[in-house]
Amino acid sequence: MADLRSWETLTSPELQRLVGGRCVAVLAMGATEQHGPHLPLGTDTMIARGLIDRARQHIDATGTVLMLPPLAIGKSSEHTSFPGTFTHEPETLLDMVRQIGVGLAASRIHRLVIVNAHGGQPQIVDLAAQDLRDRHDMLVVRANYMTWPLPPHLAGLDPGGHHGGMMETAIMLALHPDLVDMTQAGTFSSVATSLATRHRRFGHGGRLGFAWRAEDLNPEGVAGRAGEATASLGEEFLHHFGQTLGELISDALDIDRREVFGSGH
């Protein structure tokens, strides 16, 4: 089984001893932004860390997993009309992830899993991963959990609920029920859902063909059937995503980099 360690609790000599063997770093990328009247500003960061915590029981490879300090402020410009939102410029966030990679490479760690829980920044993850491969010979796994397929009984529950809807609310009920105000959680209708009924290509997800701000989709800045969320449903989501992430981290530990980078590595 893997040895899971928290980066900030290690001394420099301890880290030096650990990286002599098989090692992967895991970075939680979240955000600090409005999530409507019922969820806290740190929802995305809490979910990213919660997924990593649930993944632990599913890591079956040997080696060391280093949990990095999370990035709790992301690229959230689409939410800045609402109080409490912080955002980095895309270039700033991209450089922050790059510099974390530079520090890892300097510490002789060349495997990184980025667990992103904010839908506004998977492009940053993609660009950073490619740069770190090109410049520092790193294996970077892009774990944007929102894009992972769901089992049939969980798929399609809330088709318009991409921000603060049923899934995020349910996961937060399972992780931090004391921070969820279900008296304020209702059905937040999304303009994208109605657009999908009247236009061929304007709809939620892959069919949403225009840039938007949160208030464009719903005046309260969220979308989906949050009022139908339950903690038990959240546990199902956490188990599914946690298992997937655990297997992904295990693969990142197990894989021979020559399988993906060629015989020169």
C-alpha positions as CSV (number, residue, x, y, z in Angstrom):
1,M,0.0,0.0,0.0
2,A,1.1,3.6,-0.6
3,D,2.5,5.8,2.1
4,L,0.4,9.0,2.2
5,R,2.2,12.0,3.5
6,S,1.3,15.7,3.8
7,W,3.9,18.0,2.2
8,E,3.7,20.8,4.7
9,T,4.3,18.5,7.7
10,L,7.6,17.1,6.3
11,T,11.1,18.4,6.9
12,S,13.4,18.9,3.9
13,P,15.6,15.9,4.8
14,E,12.5,13.7,5.3
15,L,11.3,14.7,1.8
16,Q,14.7,14.0,0.3
17,R,14.6,10.5,1.7
18,L,11.0,9.8,0.4
19,V,11.7,10.9,-3.2
20,G,14.4,8.3,-3.6
21,G,11.6,5.8,-4.3
22,R,8.5,5.7,-6.4
23,C,6.6,8.9,-5.6
24,V,3.7,11.0,-6.9
25,A,2.5,14.4,-5.8
26,V,-1.3,15.3,-5.6
27,L,-2.5,18.9,-6.0
28,A,-6.0,20.0,-5.1
29,M,-7.2,22.9,-7.2
30,G,-10.3,24.6,-6.0
31,A,-11.7,28.1,-5.9
32,T,-13.1,30.7,-3.6
33,E,-16.3,31.9,-5.2
34,Q,-20.0,32.3,-4.7
35,H,-22.1,29.2,-4.7
36,G,-25.5,30.7,-4.2
37,P,-27.4,31.2,-1.0
38,H,-26.9,27.7,0.3
39,L,-23.2,26.7,-0.1
40,P,-20.0,28.2,1.2
41,L,-17.5,30.1,-0.8
42,G,-14.9,27.4,-0.4
43,T,-17.1,24.6,-1.9
44,D,-14.8,23.7,-4.8
45,T,-11.7,23.5,-2.6
46,M,-13.5,21.4,0.0
47,I,-14.7,19.0,-2.6
48,A,-11.3,18.6,-4.2
49,R,-9.8,17.8,-0.8
50,G,-12.7,15.5,0.1
51,L,-12.2,13.6,-3.1
52,I,-8.5,13.1,-2.4
53,D,-9.4,11.9,1.1
54,R,-11.9,9.4,-0.2
55,A,-9.4,8.2,-2.8
56,R,-7.0,7.0,-0.1
57,Q,-8.8,3.8,0.5
58,H,-8.7,3.0,-3.2
59,I,-4.9,3.5,-3.7
60,D,-3.5,-0.1,-4.1
61,A,-0.1,0.7,-5.6
62,T,3.1,0.9,-3.6
63,G,5.1,4.1,-3.2
64,T,4.7,7.5,-1.6
65,V,1.8,9.9,-2.3
66,L,2.6,13.5,-1.3
67,M,-0.5,15.7,-0.6
68,L,0.5,19.2,-1.7
69,P,-1.0,22.4,-0.1
70,P,-4.2,23.2,-2.1
71,L,-4.7,26.1,-4.5
72,A,-7.8,27.6,-2.9
73,I,-8.1,30.6,-5.3
74,G,-8.7,29.9,-8.9
75,K,-9.8,31.5,-12.1
76,S,-13.4,32.6,-11.2
77,S,-14.0,35.8,-13.2
78,E,-17.5,34.6,-14.2
79,H,-18.6,34.9,-10.5
80,T,-17.2,38.3,-9.6
81,S,-20.6,40.0,-9.7
82,F,-21.3,38.3,-6.3
83,P,-19.7,39.1,-3.0
84,G,-16.9,36.8,-1.7
85,T,-15.5,35.7,-4.9
86,F,-11.7,35.9,-5.4
87,T,-10.1,35.3,-8.8
88,H,-6.7,35.1,-10.4
89,E,-6.0,36.2,-13.9
90,P,-5.6,33.0,-16.1
91,E,-1.9,33.8,-16.7
92,T,-1.3,34.1,-12.9
93,L,-2.9,30.8,-12.1
94,L,-1.2,29.1,-14.9
95,D,2.2,30.4,-13.7
96,M,1.4,29.3,-10.1
97,V,0.8,25.7,-11.3
98,R,3.9,25.8,-13.4
99,Q,6.0,27.0,-10.5
100,I,4.7,24.2,-8.3
101,G,5.8,21.8,-11.0
102,V,9.2,23.5,-11.1
103,G,9.6,23.0,-7.3
104,L,8.6,19.4,-7.6
105,A,11.1,18.8,-10.4
106,A,13.8,20.5,-8.3
107,S,12.9,18.0,-5.5
108,R,13.3,15.1,-8.0
109,I,9.5,14.4,-8.2
110,H,8.3,13.9,-11.8
111,R,4.8,12.7,-11.3
112,L,1.9,15.0,-10.5
113,V,-1.9,14.4,-10.3
114,I,-3.9,17.7,-10.4
115,V,-7.3,17.2,-8.9
116,N,-9.4,20.1,-10.2
117,A,-12.9,20.8,-8.8
118,H,-13.8,24.1,-10.4
119,G,-15.3,24.1,-13.9
120,G,-13.8,27.4,-14.8
121,Q,-10.2,26.3,-15.1
122,P,-9.7,22.9,-16.7
123,Q,-8.0,24.8,-19.6
124,I,-5.4,26.0,-17.1
125,V,-4.8,22.4,-16.0
126,D,-4.4,21.3,-19.6
127,L,-1.9,24.1,-20.4
128,A,0.1,23.6,-17.2
129,A,0.3,19.8,-17.7
130,Q,1.6,20.3,-21.3
131,D,4.2,22.9,-20.2
132,L,5.5,20.7,-17.4
133,R,5.8,17.8,-19.8
134,D,7.6,19.9,-22.4
135,R,9.9,21.8,-20.0
136,H,10.5,19.5,-17.0
137,D,9.9,16.0,-18.4
138,M,7.0,15.5,-15.9
139,L,4.1,13.0,-16.1
140,V,1.1,15.2,-15.2
141,V,-2.3,13.7,-14.8
142,R,-5.3,16.0,-15.4
143,A,-8.0,14.9,-13.0
144,N,-11.0,17.2,-13.8
145,Y,-13.6,15.2,-11.9
146,M,-16.6,17.0,-13.4
147,T,-15.8,15.5,-16.8
148,W,-15.7,11.9,-15.6
149,P,-18.6,9.6,-16.6
150,L,-21.1,8.7,-13.9
151,P,-22.7,5.3,-13.4
152,P,-26.2,5.0,-14.9
153,H,-28.1,5.5,-11.7
154,L,-26.3,8.8,-11.0
155,A,-26.2,10.2,-14.6
156,G,-28.8,12.6,-15.7
157,L,-30.2,13.5,-12.3
158,D,-29.7,17.2,-12.7
159,P,-28.8,18.0,-16.3
160,G,-28.6,21.8,-15.8
161,G,-27.0,21.6,-12.4
162,H,-23.4,22.4,-13.2
163,H,-22.8,25.0,-10.4
164,G,-24.2,24.7,-6.9
165,G,-26.8,22.2,-8.1
166,M,-27.7,18.7,-6.9
167,M,-24.3,17.1,-7.2
168,E,-22.2,19.8,-5.5
169,T,-24.8,20.3,-2.8
170,A,-25.1,16.5,-2.1
171,I,-21.3,16.1,-1.9
172,M,-21.1,19.0,0.6
173,L,-23.9,17.5,2.6
174,A,-21.8,14.4,2.9
175,L,-18.5,16.3,3.6
176,H,-19.6,19.4,5.6
177,P,-23.3,19.3,6.4
178,D,-22.8,22.1,9.0
179,L,-21.9,24.5,6.1
180,V,-24.9,23.8,3.9
181,D,-28.1,25.7,4.4
182,M,-30.8,23.5,2.9
183,T,-33.5,26.1,3.8
184,Q,-32.0,28.2,1.0
185,A,-31.5,25.3,-1.4
186,G,-34.2,25.1,-4.1
187,T,-34.5,24.6,-7.8
188,F,-32.3,27.2,-9.7
189,S,-33.4,27.1,-13.3
190,S,-30.7,27.7,-15.9
191,V,-31.2,29.8,-19.0
192,A,-29.0,27.2,-20.7
193,T,-31.7,24.6,-20.3
194,S,-34.4,26.7,-21.9
195,L,-32.0,27.7,-24.7
196,A,-31.4,24.0,-25.5
197,T,-35.1,23.6,-26.2
198,R,-35.2,26.4,-28.7
199,H,-31.8,26.3,-30.4
200,R,-29.7,23.5,-31.9
201,R,-26.4,24.3,-30.3
202,F,-27.0,26.6,-27.4
203,G,-27.4,24.5,-24.3
204,H,-25.6,23.3,-21.2
205,G,-22.3,21.5,-21.3
206,G,-20.7,20.7,-24.7
207,R,-23.5,22.4,-26.5
208,L,-23.1,25.7,-24.7
209,G,-21.5,27.8,-27.5
210,F,-20.9,31.1,-25.8
211,A,-19.0,32.6,-22.9
212,W,-21.2,33.4,-19.9
213,R,-21.2,34.9,-16.4
214,A,-23.0,33.2,-13.5
215,E,-25.8,35.7,-13.5
216,D,-26.5,35.1,-17.2
217,L,-27.7,31.6,-16.3
218,N,-29.6,32.4,-13.1
219,P,-29.9,35.6,-11.1
220,E,-28.7,33.8,-7.9
221,G,-25.5,32.6,-9.7
222,V,-26.2,28.9,-9.4
223,A,-28.1,26.3,-11.5
224,G,-29.7,23.0,-10.7
225,R,-32.0,21.1,-8.4
226,A,-30.1,21.8,-5.2
227,G,-33.1,21.3,-3.0
228,E,-33.3,17.6,-3.9
229,A,-29.8,16.9,-2.7
230,T,-29.2,14.4,0.2
231,A,-26.2,13.3,2.1
232,S,-26.7,9.7,1.0
233,L,-26.6,10.8,-2.6
234,G,-23.4,12.8,-1.8
235,E,-21.9,9.6,-0.4
236,E,-22.6,7.8,-3.7
237,F,-20.9,10.6,-5.7
238,L,-17.9,10.6,-3.3
239,H,-17.5,6.8,-3.5
240,H,-17.6,6.8,-7.3
241,F,-15.3,9.7,-7.8
242,G,-13.0,8.6,-4.9
243,Q,-12.6,5.2,-6.4
244,T,-11.9,6.6,-9.8
245,L,-9.3,9.0,-8.4
246,G,-7.7,6.3,-6.2
247,E,-7.3,4.1,-9.3
248,L,-5.8,7.1,-11.2
249,I,-3.3,7.8,-8.5
250,S,-2.4,4.1,-8.4
251,D,-1.8,4.2,-12.1
252,A,0.4,7.3,-11.8
253,L,2.5,5.4,-9.3
254,D,2.7,2.2,-11.2
255,I,3.2,3.4,-14.8
256,D,6.6,3.2,-16.3
257,R,7.2,6.6,-17.8
258,R,8.8,5.0,-20.8
259,E,5.4,3.7,-21.7
260,V,4.2,7.2,-22.5
261,F,7.4,9.2,-23.1
262,G,9.4,6.7,-25.1
263,S,12.6,4.7,-24.4
264,G,14.7,7.8,-23.7
265,H,13.2,8.1,-20.2
